[in-house]
Amino acid sequence: MTELLLATIHEHIGHEVAVTEWVELDQMQVNIFGEVTRWPKRGHNDREWAEAHSPWGGTLVHGFFMVSLVTHFLELGGFLYPDGRNPLNYGMDKVRILHPVIVGDGVRLRDRITVMAVQDKPEPATHQDRAPDRIRQK
């Protein structure tokens, strides 16, 4: 895989630049995610209940759990640019969970990453530049 640089990212628009390794998810991880997000619902965390009552026949991986792995997949795909600094999660557009994912005996996820578009950004303001006048005067 070619090293991705912010300086040359425009050259990759429209191209798949990475297919990540598989990531394993199991019921314990789903249970922990449910606890830390305060969403430990039976359909996600109670295997016996879900097998008997869920229309999917088992517990489901939280959609937001899968979405939250995007930063991990970006790292696996080489998207921590060596010529970048201070990476932040800027957000996502048009994220959809199209199908329920059943935990079962384990789930393997991976990501195919394609550069769709690039938008140049101005230099970020410093914290001091964004501080209200009453704070800067101190």
C-alpha positions in Angstrom: 0.0 0.0 0.0 1.3 3.5 -0.9 1.9 5.8 2.0 -0.9 8.3 2.2 0.1 12.0 2.6 -2.2 15.0 3.0 0.1 16.8 0.5 -0.8 14.3 -2.2 -4.3 13.1 -1.2 -5.9 14.9 -4.2 -4.2 12.2 -6.4 -6.3 9.5 -4.7 -9.8 10.9 -5.3 -12.0 8.2 -6.7 -9.6 5.4 -5.8 -9.8 2.7 -3.2 -6.8 3.2 -1.0 -7.2 0.6 1.6 -8.9 -2.6 2.6 -8.4 -3.2 6.3 -7.7 -6.4 8.2 -10.7 -8.1 9.8 -11.7 -7.0 13.3 -13.5 -9.5 15.5 -16.5 -8.5 17.7 -18.0 -10.8 20.3 -20.8 -10.7 22.8 -18.6 -9.4 25.6 -17.5 -6.4 23.6 -21.2 -5.7 22.7 -22.1 -6.0 26.4 -19.4 -3.6 27.4 -20.4 -1.1 24.7 -24.0 -1.3 26.0 -22.8 -0.5 29.5 -20.6 2.4 28.7 -23.1 4.0 26.4 -25.9 3.4 28.9 -27.8 1.3 26.3 -27.7 -2.3 27.7 -30.9 -3.4 26.0 -32.0 -7.0 25.8 -31.9 -7.1 22.0 -28.1 -6.3 22.3 -27.1 -7.8 25.6 -29.3 -10.7 26.5 -28.5 -13.7 24.3 -31.1 -16.0 25.7 -33.9 -13.4 25.4 -32.8 -12.4 21.9 -32.7 -16.0 20.7 -36.3 -16.6 21.9 -37.9 -13.2 21.2 -35.9 -11.2 18.6 -37.0 -11.4 15.0 -33.3 -11.8 14.1 -32.8 -14.9 16.3 -29.9 -13.4 18.3 -28.4 -10.3 19.9 -27.5 -7.4 17.6 -24.3 -5.4 17.5 -25.1 -1.8 18.3 -25.1 0.3 15.1 -23.1 3.0 16.9 -20.6 0.4 18.0 -19.8 -0.4 14.4 -19.8 3.3 13.5 -17.4 4.1 16.4 -14.9 1.7 14.9 -14.4 4.0 11.9 -11.4 5.7 13.6 -9.8 2.2 14.2 -10.4 1.3 10.6 -8.9 4.6 9.4 -5.8 3.8 11.5 -5.7 0.2 10.1 -6.0 1.7 6.6 -3.0 4.1 7.0 -5.0 7.3 7.4 -2.9 8.7 10.2 -1.0 10.9 7.8 2.7 11.3 8.6 2.5 14.9 7.3 -0.6 15.8 9.3 -0.9 17.1 12.9 -3.4 17.2 15.6 -5.9 14.7 14.1 -9.5 15.3 15.2 -12.7 13.4 14.4 -14.3 16.0 12.2 -17.6 14.1 11.7 -19.3 12.1 9.1 -22.0 12.7 6.5 -24.7 10.2 5.4 -23.9 7.4 7.8 -26.5 4.6 7.6 -26.9 1.2 9.3 -28.5 -0.7 6.5 -28.9 -4.1 8.1 -28.9 -5.6 11.6 -25.7 -7.4 12.5 -26.2 -10.5 14.6 -23.5 -11.2 17.2 -24.0 -15.0 17.1 -20.6 -16.7 17.6 -18.7 -13.6 16.5 -18.7 -10.9 13.9 -15.8 -9.9 11.6 -15.8 -6.4 10.2 -13.5 -4.7 7.8 -13.5 -1.5 5.8 -12.9 -0.6 2.2 -11.7 3.0 2.1 -12.1 5.1 -1.0 -11.2 8.8 -1.2 -14.4 10.4 -2.5 -13.5 14.1 -2.3 -11.0 16.4 -0.8 -11.7 19.9 0.6 -8.8 22.1 1.5 -9.1 23.8 4.8 -7.6 27.0 6.0 -5.1 26.9 8.8 -7.0 26.4 12.1 -7.2 29.2 14.5 -5.3 28.8 17.7 -7.2 28.4 21.0 -6.1 32.0 21.9 -7.7 33.3 18.6 -11.0 31.6 19.5 -11.1 32.7 23.1 -13.7 35.5 23.9 -12.3 39.0 24.5 -13.0 38.9 28.2 -10.8 35.8 28.6 -7.9 37.1 26.4 -7.7 40.3 28.4 -6.6 38.5 31.5 
